[in-house]
């Protein structure tokens, strides 16, 4: 079986996270700068996947909040400028579904995480580029990665939930 190298097409991809704020609403953020490669056979089974995001590109539609997220309270962007992911397992569970397991590194903490992956298909664009689409979802606990800052609320709750939902819509482009 021959392997093909695929690269993330950043102009047709997005990497988002969602966190409950005050337990009543969800704040969505994303990373504007990221890259990644996939080494795979034709059916993507057992693909080797690597991904990296520049933490400084974090965007939650609030400059003040983004600045706080980049600070030592959260990501410590000056000390840890990137977060990364490297797959350890990519298994097809049915025609359009995969289970992805890999090592997620945020700050100086690396933990194994499991993501659900939906394969959207493969198509050729008008310029002859072969593209493949995937949607990845997962839930992590931010405290597992040293992102522990929080503030109590008047009602005894917390400002920011520990659970973080990850959602990535990724378009890959086959490399020559």
N, C-alpha and C positions, 0 to 999 in steps of 0.2 A: 504494500500500500504506500503510495507516495503521499507526502505531506505538502501542504500549501501554507504559505504565510499570509495572514490577513492582518490588516492594520485598522484601528478605529478611525472612522471618518468623523472628525470632531464637528464638522458643520452640519452633520445629520445625526448627531448623537447628543444625549443629555444624561447627566448624572445628578440625581436629586436625593434629598433626604427630607423627611417629615418628622417633626417633633411636636408633641402637645405642649401648649403654653397655657398655664393656669388651669390645666386639665379641661378647658372648655373649647379651645380652638387649636387648630393645627397651623404651625408655621412651616412653610416649605422653603428650602434653600437648595442651592446647586453649586457645583464647581464649574467655572467657565473654562479652565485650562486642565486638560487631561490627555493621556495617550495610553495606548495599549496595543498588544499584539496577540494573535491567536495562531497557533501552529496546529493544523488539523488535517485529517483526511476528508474525503468527500462528504461523509455523513456527520462530521464534527465529533463523533464518539471519541472519548479519551483525549480531547483537545488539550493542549497546554496553553494556558491563558495567563498573561501578565498585564497589569494595569497600574497606572500611577496618576495621581491628581496633585496639582499645586494648591496647597491649602490657602495661600495668599489670594487665590482666585475665588474664594468663597463669596456667595452672594445670597442674601436673604431679603433684599429690597429695603434694608435699613443699614445705612453706613455705621450708625452707632452700634447696632447689634453685631454687624460684621467685624467691627474693630474689637468688640468684646470677645467674639469667637476666636479671633487671631491672637488674643492675649494669653498670658500664662494661666488664666482661669480655665481656658479650654485647650486649644490646639498648640499654643506656644510656637507660632509660625516661624519666628526667627531661629529657634533651636531645631525645629522639626518642620522643614519647608514642604515636605511631601507626605502623602499617605499612599500606601501601595497594597496590591493584592497579587498573590501568586497561587494558581490553582494546584490542588493536590489530587482532585478527582472530578471528572466530567462525564456523567453517565446518562445515557438516554433512558427515560422512563416510559415514553410512548412516542408516537410519530412527531409530535411538536413540543414535547416537554423533556427537559434535562434537569438533573440535580448537579449543582456545582458546589464543590467543597474546596476551600483554600485558606491560605493564611493572609489575614488582613492585618496590616501594621499601621497603627495610628500612634503618633508620638514614639515612645520607645517600647510599646507593647504590641506583641504579635499574638493573635489568637485565631484558632480555626473557626470559620463561619460557614454556614450552609445557605445557599441561595437557590431559589426556584427560577428556572430559566424557561421561557417560552420562545420557541424558534418561529420566527415570522415568515421564513422562506428565503429563497435566493432569486435574484433577478439581475439582468444586465441593463445598465442605464443607456441612454441614447449615444454615449461616447464610447461604448464598448467595455466599460468597467463592470466587473462582476461584483455584486453586493450581496451581503447576507444580513438579515435583521434579527435581533434578539431583544427581549425584555427580561430584565433580571429584577427580582424582588427578594428582600430579606428583612429580618428584624434583628437588631443588636441592642445590647445594653451599653450605653455610652460609658458608664462607670467601669466596665470591664477594660476600657482602653485609657483609663486615667482622666477622663473628662468628667470630673466629679463636682464642679461648681454648681451650687443651687442656692436659692433663697426661699425661706418660708413665706407663706401667705398668711393674711390675717385669719383665715378660716382654718389654718393648720395644715394646709396642703403645701405643694411646692410650685415654684415658678415654671420649672422646665422638667418634663418627664424624663425618666431614665431610658425608656424604650425609644429607639430611633428606627424609623422605617427607611429602608434604602430602595430606591427605584432607579434603574438605569435602562434607557432605551438606546441601544447600540446598533449602529450600522457599520459593518465591516466592509472593507474593500480589498479584494484579492490583489496581492502583490505579484508583479511580473516575475 
